[in-house]
Amino acid sequence: MKITTPKTISGWCMWLFFLVVGLGVIPAVGGLIPAFVAPVLALAYAIFSLIGM
């Protein structure tokens, strides 16, 4: 299984969203940063997907 990097902006937003949410589970990292960044990345993914980027 080969993992490749995303080729679109929406793909990067999706990868970063799951990275931030996954890191938010760790108590030392979890806090305001994942709580603020995750919704922004989710919204960016939705917008970039709709416009085809």
N, C-alpha and C positions, 0 to 999 in steps of 0.2 A: 504494500500500500504506500503510495507516494503522496505526500502532502505538498500542495502547491500554494503559493501566495495568491491572494485575490487579484483580479485584474481590473476591477471597477471600484469606484469610491464607495458604493453601497456595500460591496463585499468587504472592504476594509472596516466600514462601520459595524458590520455584523460581527466580524472577528474581534474587534476591540470591545464590543458590547459584551460578548461572552467571556472575554478575558477579564474585564472589569468586574462583571458579576461573579465570576469564579474566584477572583482575588478578594472580593468582598466577604467571602465566607471566612477568610483568615482573620482572627480577631485583631491582630496588629495592623492590618491593612484596612479592614472594614471600618466604616465610619461615614463621614460626610462626603468624601471623594466618590466612592461608588454610588452613593445615594444621589449625587448630583450629576455625575457623568453618564450613568447608565440610561436615564431617560433622554438625555441629549443625544446619545448615540442611537437609541431606538428611533427617535424622531428623524434624525439625519438619514438613517437607513430607509425609513418609509418614504421620505421626500426624494432621495436620490434614486430609489427603485422606481418611483412613479415617473420621474423625468428621464429614466433610462440611462443613468450614469453608473 
